[in-house]
Amino acid sequence: MSNDNLSRFTLSDDTHVIVKKVMSNKYDFELTLPNGNRKTFIWFANALNEFGDRHGNIDGRITEAVQQFLGVLNK
């Protein structure tokens, strides 16, 4: 990351992602979907990487966002 507290990138479906480092191993993700809607979530770097809702459905955008962010962190 160029700035230790902020990262920006775009997902394969043109969703724009902004990631802010909140605390050590805690990140705040803000996704702006192609239709303008927003989705936010907190991700803990030491947590399990399973992103399902209460019905067990996996959110592909969240999964892709975390995977891309991990690639940025590992550079």
Rosetta blueprint (number, residue, H / E / L):
1 M L
2 S L
3 N E
4 D L
5 N L
6 L E
7 S E
8 R E
9 F E
10 T E
11 L L
12 S L
13 D L
14 D L
15 T L
16 H E
17 V E
18 I E
19 V E
20 K E
21 K E
22 V E
23 M E
24 S L
25 N L
26 K E
27 Y E
28 D E
29 F E
30 E E
31 L E
32 T E
33 L L
34 P L
35 N L
36 G L
37 N L
38 R E
39 K E
40 T E
41 F E
42 I E
43 W E
44 F E
45 A L
46 N L
47 A L
48 L L
49 N L
50 E L
51 F L
52 G E
53 D L
54 R L
55 H L
56 G L
57 N L
58 I E
59 D L
60 G H
61 R H
62 I H
63 T H
64 E H
65 A H
66 V H
67 Q H
68 Q H
69 F H
70 L H
71 G H
72 V H
73 L H
74 N L
75 K L
